[in-house]
Amino acid sequence: MKAAIIGTGYVGLPTGVGLAALGHTVICIDREKSKIDALKAGHITLYEDRLEELFHENVKAGRLSFTTSMQEGVSQADIVIIGVGTPPHPVKKEADMKYVYAAVTELAEHLQGYTVVAIKSTVTVGTGDDVEILIKKKNPAAHFDVVSLPEFLREGYAVHDFFNPDRVVVGTNSEKAKASIQELYKPLAEKTTMLFVGRRSAETIKYASNSFLAIKIHYINEMANFCEKTGADIEEVAKGMGLDNRIGPKFLHAGPGYGGSCFPKDTLAMLYMARQNDVEMALIHTSIEGNRRRKIQMAERILNAVKGIEKPKIAVWGLAFKNGTDDCRESPAVDIIGELLDYPVEIAAYDPKAKESAFNLLGHKVQYADSMYEAVQDADVLAILTEWEEFKQIDVEKLSSLMRKKKIVDCRNLLDKKTMLDHGFSYQGVGR
């Protein structure tokens, strides 16, 4: 099939590369000329494990190309996939649909022949109906179907998830559109469940899923606080809970709170839509507030570790919102650093992938180290804020020799507590 992908961010680019790897002819469209120029020159514009390798493979094979021209991308496409951002509105916090509607307004006039317009962006429930009306208004002669095709790719694991999806959710009542989506994902048919539902149900599934996972993270963090007061160990408690197949082990890792481009945005949008429809969603509201407080609590723990030290140096390991990505949007690490910067402290931070992204948010307010050991040189406390695997592979003796004070606040429970205590460190995890 010929597919056009509108948007080359964390949704659009992995989707485009993945579809090309399945054998489709894919053209990715973005209005930002600098992005397209970089991609045409062979420079990947974001980090995802295995993405760069597949990118070059499919460009070389002629299955993947890039353009700033909507006409070039859309006019020959069998399916047009919208993957632009839907950031929270700065005041109301609802999902802002302006980029989606701008893309639809532009693409409508270039539709030729039967085309499936699939919305992969996370959109307000009912957006598919609005898009259908808008296309008909802009191009009454267009022959098309609008489909909801929500994405469930985890940042850091997007390539893996594309080829090993839990499910492919498709919102449509059109048999013709259904057949097109089945053809698009045919190479993955034996690996996954393809669920066909109503368009509004598909739009809701994305919000319902992310909100539920955010609630699960908030719950385990509250339970971690309980464990700290009672002497239980959250690692043992979470393991015992996760063995119950009704609960499962995923998203039961206590930490500094959830972040990224999805959970914070989608919980706020879900809450806004609920209020608009006079529906109370107390669990989501509580999770949003609890997650905000969680990051403040983590900052207070770090500050308590350097209490009484004049102009202390705080070493931070981790800036991305989680391992496997360079994305710092709504990163708990960045938010915690923001809290710390309200005090007279020096911060040296290291992240294996997110230095540039973090600099765009923090600027010169912190020092950016080139290694985790450089970051801890003469530090009074080490704060671990992102769960990168390399942070587990430390030389404890070297760490001990470099730090001024041997204090660790491990907000991800990455290090072995007994090992650190045996080497003379003051060690504080979460829920332990």
C-alpha positions in Angstrom: 0.0 0.0 0.0 1.0 3.7 -0.3 0.8 5.4 3.0 1.3 9.1 3.9 2.2 10.0 7.5 1.6 13.6 8.6 4.0 14.4 11.4 7.5 13.1 12.1 7.6 13.1 15.9 7.5 10.3 18.4 4.3 8.9 16.8 4.8 9.7 13.1 8.4 8.7 12.5 8.4 5.2 14.2 5.0 4.5 12.5 6.4 5.5 9.1 9.6 3.5 9.5 7.6 0.5 10.8 5.2 0.5 7.9 8.0 0.8 5.4 9.7 -2.2 7.0 6.5 -4.1 6.5 6.9 -3.5 2.8 4.6 -0.5 2.2 5.7 2.6 0.3 5.7 5.4 2.9 6.1 9.2 2.6 6.4 11.3 5.8 5.1 14.8 5.7 6.1 17.7 8.0 5.8 21.4 7.7 9.0 22.0 9.6 11.6 22.2 6.7 14.6 21.7 9.0 13.2 18.4 10.1 12.6 17.2 6.6 16.0 18.4 5.4 17.7 16.5 8.3 15.7 13.3 7.5 16.5 13.6 3.8 20.2 14.0 4.7 20.0 10.8 6.7 19.9 12.3 10.2 17.4 10.8 12.6 15.6 13.5 14.5 14.8 11.6 17.7 16.1 8.6 19.6 14.4 5.2 19.8 16.2 1.9 20.1 16.7 0.3 16.6 14.9 3.2 14.8 18.0 4.6 13.1 19.0 1.2 11.7 15.5 0.6 10.2 15.3 4.2 9.0 18.5 3.8 6.9 17.5 0.3 5.7 14.1 1.5 4.3 15.4 4.8 2.9 18.0 2.8 1.0 15.4 0.3 -0.2 13.3 3.2 -1.6 10.3 2.5 0.6 10.7 5.6 2.8 10.8 9.2 1.8 10.1 12.7 3.2 8.5 15.9 2.0 7.1 19.2 3.2 4.5 19.1 0.4 1.0 17.9 1.4 0.1 17.5 -2.2 3.1 15.3 -3.0 2.4 13.1 0.1 -1.4 12.8 0.0 -2.4 12.7 -3.7 -1.1 9.2 -4.3 -1.8 7.7 -0.9 -4.2 4.8 -0.2 -4.1 5.8 3.5 -3.2 9.0 5.2 -2.2 8.7 8.8 -2.4 11.8 11.0 0.3 11.7 13.7 0.7 15.4 14.8 0.8 16.6 18.4 -2.2 17.4 20.5 -0.6 19.3 23.4 -2.7 20.4 26.4 -4.4 23.8 26.0 -2.4 26.3 28.2 -5.5 27.3 30.2 -8.2 24.7 30.0 -5.8 21.7 29.7 -8.0 20.0 27.2 -6.2 18.4 24.2 -5.6 21.1 21.7 -6.8 20.0 18.3 -5.4 22.9 16.2 -2.6 20.9 14.6 -5.0 18.1 13.7 -7.5 20.4 12.2 -4.8 22.4 10.3 -3.5 19.1 8.8 -7.0 18.0 7.8 -7.8 21.4 6.3 -4.7 21.2 4.1 -4.9 17.5 3.2 -8.6 17.6 2.2 -8.1 19.3 -1.2 -5.4 16.8 -2.2 -7.4 13.5 -1.7 -7.6 11.6 -5.0 -9.5 8.3 -5.4 -10.7 6.3 -2.3 -8.5 7.2 0.7 -8.6 6.2 4.3 -7.9 9.1 6.6 -6.7 7.5 9.9 -6.2 9.6 13.0 -3.4 8.2 15.1 -2.9 11.3 17.2 -4.6 11.2 20.6 -7.7 13.3 20.1 -10.8 14.5 21.9 -13.6 12.0 21.7 -15.7 13.1 18.7 -12.8 14.4 16.7 -13.3 11.8 14.0 -16.9 13.2 13.4 -15.5 16.7 13.1 -12.8 15.6 10.7 -15.3 13.9 8.5 -17.5 17.0 8.3 -14.4 19.2 7.7 -13.2 17.1 4.7 -16.7 17.0 3.2 -16.9 20.8 3.5 -13.4 21.4 2.0 -13.7 18.8 -0.8 -17.3 17.6 -1.4 -16.1 15.3 -4.2 -13.7 13.4 -2.0 -14.2 9.6 -1.7 -12.9 8.7 1.8 -13.4 7.2 5.2 -12.2 8.6 8.5 -10.9 6.0 10.9 -9.6 6.2 14.5 -6.3 4.3 14.8 -4.9 5.2 18.2 -1.2 4.5 18.8 0.0 2.4 21.8 3.8 2.7 21.1 5.8 3.1 24.3 8.5 5.7 24.0 11.8 3.9 24.3 10.2 0.7 23.0 8.4 2.1 19.9 10.1 -0.1 17.4 9.6 -3.3 19.5 5.9 -2.4 20.1 5.2 -1.6 16.4 6.3 -5.1 15.4 4.9 -6.8 18.6 1.6 -4.9 19.3 -0.6 -5.9 22.2 -3.6 -4.9 19.9 -4.5 -2.8 17.0 -7.6 -0.8 17.7 -9.6 0.5 14.8 -12.6 2.8 15.1 -14.8 2.5 12.0 -18.1 1.2 10.7 -17.0 1.1 7.1 -16.2 -2.3 5.7 -14.1 -0.8 3.0 -12.0 1.1 5.5 -11.8 -2.1 7.7 -10.3 -4.0 4.7 -7.7 -1.3 4.1 -6.5 -1.4 7.7 -6.4 -5.2 7.6 -4.2 -5.0 4.5 -2.0 -2.4 6.1 -1.3 -4.6 9.2 -1.5 -8.0 7.4 2.2 -8.9 8.1 1.4 -8.6 11.8 -2.0 -10.3 11.8 -0.7 -13.5 13.4 1.0 -11.6 16.2 -1.8 -9.5 17.5 -5.5 -9.0 18.0 -7.2 -6.5 15.7 -10.2 -4.9 17.5 -12.8 -3.1 15.4 -15.0 -0.8 17.4 -17.0 2.4 16.9 -14.9 5.5 16.2 -15.8 7.2 19.5 -15.0 4.0 21.4 -11.6 3.8 19.8 -10.9 7.5 20.7 -11.9 6.7 24.3 -9.8 3.5 24.6 -6.6 5.5 24.3 -7.5 7.9 27.1 -9.0 5.2 29.2 -5.8 3.1 28.9 -3.4 5.8 29.7 -5.5 7.2 32.6 -5.7 3.7 34.1 -1.9 3.2 33.9 -1.3 6.6 35.5 -3.7 5.7 38.4 -1.7 2.4 38.8 1.6 4.4 39.1 0.1 6.8 41.6 -1.3 3.9 43.6 2.1 2.1 43.9 3.7 5.4 44.9 1.2 5.9 47.7 1.8 2.3 48.8 5.5 3.0 48.8 4.9 5.8 51.3 3.0 3.4 53.4 5.8 0.9 53.3 8.3 3.5 54.5 6.2 4.2 57.5 5.5 0.6 58.5 8.8 -1.1 57.6 7.5 -3.1 54.7 9.5 -3.2 51.4 7.6 -1.9 48.3 9.8 -4.2 46.0 8.5 -7.3 47.9 4.9 -5.9 48.1 4.8 -5.1 44.4 6.2 -8.5 43.5 3.5 -10.2 45.6 0.8 -8.0 44.0 2.0 -8.6 40.5 1.8 -12.4 40.8 -2.0 -11.9 40.9 -2.9 -12.2 37.2 -5.8 -9.8 37.8 -3.3 -7.1 38.6 -0.1 -8.0 36.8 3.5 -6.8 37.4 3.6 -3.9 35.0 3.5 -0.3 36.2 4.1 -1.4 39.8 7.5 0.2 40.1 7.6 2.9 42.8 9.4 6.1 41.7 9.3 9.8 41.3 6.0 9.9 39.4 4.8 9.5 35.8 5.8 11.9 33.0 6.3 12.0 29.3 4.2 13.2 26.4 1.2 11.0 27.1 0.2 10.3 30.8 0.2 13.9 32.1 -1.5 15.3 28.9 -4.1 12.5 28.6 -5.2 12.4 32.2 -5.8 16.2 32.1 -7.7 15.8 28.8 -9.7 12.9 30.2 -10.6 14.9 33.3 -11.6 17.9 31.1 -13.8 15.8 28.9 -15.5 14.2 31.9 -16.3 17.6 33.4 -17.7 18.7 30.0 -20.1 15.7 30.1 -21.0 16.1 33.9 -19.1 12.9 34.8 -17.1 12.7 38.0 -13.7 11.0 37.7 -12.3 11.3 41.2 -9.6 8.7 40.7 -8.0 10.5 37.8 -8.2 13.9 39.6 -6.5 12.4 42.7 -3.8 10.8 40.5 -3.0 14.1 38.8 -2.7 15.9 42.1 -0.8 13.1 43.7 1.7 13.0 40.8 2.3 16.7 41.2 3.0 16.3 44.9 5.2 13.3 44.3 7.9 15.3 42.5 7.9 17.9 45.2 8.4 15.1 47.8 11.3 13.7 45.9 12.9 17.1 45.7 12.5 17.5 49.5 14.2 14.2 50.1 17.2 15.3 48.0 17.4 18.7 49.8 17.2 17.0 53.2 20.2 14.9 52.3 22.3 18.1 51.9 20.7 20.0 54.8 23.3 22.1 56.6 25.8 22.0 53.8 26.6 25.5 52.3 26.1 25.6 48.5 25.9 21.8 48.2 26.6 20.0 44.9 23.9 17.6 43.8 24.7 15.0 41.2 21.7 13.9 39.1 21.7 10.7 37.0 18.9 10.8 34.5 17.0 13.6 32.7 14.7 11.8 30.3 11.2 11.0 31.7 12.2 7.3 31.4 14.9 5.0 30.0 15.1 4.3 26.3 14.2 7.8 25.1 15.6 11.3 24.8 12.2 12.8 25.5 12.2 15.2 28.5 8.6 16.4 28.1 7.0 16.4 31.6 10.0 14.5 32.8 9.9 14.0 36.6 13.6 14.5 36.6 13.4 17.9 35.0 10.5 18.9 37.3 12.5 17.8 40.4 15.5 19.7 39.2 13.2 22.8 38.8 12.2 22.4 42.5 15.9 22.1 43.5 16.9 25.2 41.6 14.7 27.3 44.0 17.6 26.8 46.5 21.3 27.7 46.5 22.6 24.4 45.1 24.9 23.4 42.3 23.6 20.7 40.0 25.6 18.4 37.7 23.5 16.1 35.6 24.1 13.2 33.3 21.9 11.4 30.9 23.1 9.0 28.1 20.6 10.3 25.5 18.7 13.4 26.8 21.3 16.1 27.2 20.1 18.2 24.2 16.4 17.8 25.1 17.1 18.7 28.7 19.2 21.8 27.7 16.2 23.1 25.7 14.2 23.1 29.0 16.9 23.9 31.7 19.5 25.9 29.7 22.6 26.8 31.6 21.0 26.4 35.0 22.7 23.0 35.5 26.0 21.5 34.4 25.8 18.7 31.9 28.3 15.9 32.5 29.6 13.6 29.8 29.6 10.6 32.1 27.9 9.5 35.3 31.3 9.6 37.1 32.0 13.1 35.9 28.6 14.2 37.3 29.4 12.8 40.9 32.9 14.5 41.1 32.9 16.3 44.5 29.1 15.8 44.9 27.4 15.8 48.3 24.6 13.7 47.2 23.7 11.6 44.2 20.0 11.6 43.0 19.0 8.8 40.6 16.0 10.0 38.6 15.8 7.9 35.5 16.1 4.1 35.3 18.8 3.8 32.7 20.4 0.3 32.7 23.9 1.7 32.8 23.3 3.3 36.2 23.1 -0.3 37.6 26.5 -1.2 36.3 28.5 1.1 38.6 32.0 0.8 40.1 31.1 1.3 43.8 34.7 2.0 44.8 35.1 4.6 42.1 31.8 6.2 43.1 33.0 6.3 46.7 36.3 7.9 45.8 34.8 10.7 43.7 32.0 11.9 45.9 32.6 14.4 48.7 29.7 13.0 50.8 28.6 9.4 50.4 24.9 10.0 50.1 22.5 8.6 47.6 18.8 9.3 47.1 17.7 6.5 44.7 14.3 7.6 43.4 14.1 4.6 41.0 15.4 1.8 43.4 18.0 0.9 40.9 20.9 0.2 43.3 21.3 -2.7 45.7 20.7 -1.2 49.1 22.8 -3.6 51.0 25.8 -3.2 48.7 25.7 0.6 49.1 25.4 0.4 52.9 28.3 -2.1 53.0 30.4 0.5 51.2 29.6 3.2 53.7 27.0 5.1 51.8 23.9 6.7 53.3 21.3 5.2 51.0 17.6 6.1 50.6 15.3 4.5 48.1 11.6 4.7 47.8 9.3 2.5 49.8 12.1 0.5 51.3 
